[in-house]
């Protein structure tokens, strides 16, 4: 028969393991939103267009609207990163995960974007499914890779692409290859299953079929998650997607606060057990 002391020590040991595991999970800094910009840099994107893109991303993240949204969250902070992609395995991290929690940090992130040059990875084609897979790993949602110092209750991917339809529409019949469609859907579903909360898209293209394709096969979330624009120089489409994602992250962070952690409940149960044994 086990003695009361052994039972107590066994409980304490279990608690120690639970707290250690919880501490490891909480070692990453909590923010309200992790926002990943996934930018198409295939050969159709000129240096001039790229500079317009970076300027508008920078001004959007520094805007009073974005900063007000950031301040509305439980942690009053977000983490942002930018990845460039074109075909298959052609990806690069333009800006690694960075915390933005005030104008100073937003300005620093913006200045980094303004200082970027068009990367030399742009082939003629762009591969959305491959890019989504790379982006999903970059979040490192479960912390197993140790490549992301932040964690949050809301993860958003914002894709920007341009002349997608011109490369893939067959003979002007507005038909996309079946294999490409299935790969994009599979990559979208894999991202969501891994923990990504929303996938949005900004399509810079005159062809409405491109936006429809993304809506049906790539984006995930409400109907405001995709925007079509015909101009690289427009700031408003980026701003609306950015503030919408940050706002949703702020709401998610507040909604997660009231629930007591399982570790806390375990601790209360152990204390109650010890007190009962003392009587």
Beta strands, then each sheet from edge to edge (+ up, - down):
strand 1: 29-30
strand 2: 33-40
strand 3: 78-85
strand 4: 91-100
strand 5: 150-151
strand 6: 155-161
strand 7: 198-204
strand 8: 226-229
sheet 1: 1+ 5+
sheet 2: 4+ 3- 2- 6- 7- 8-
end
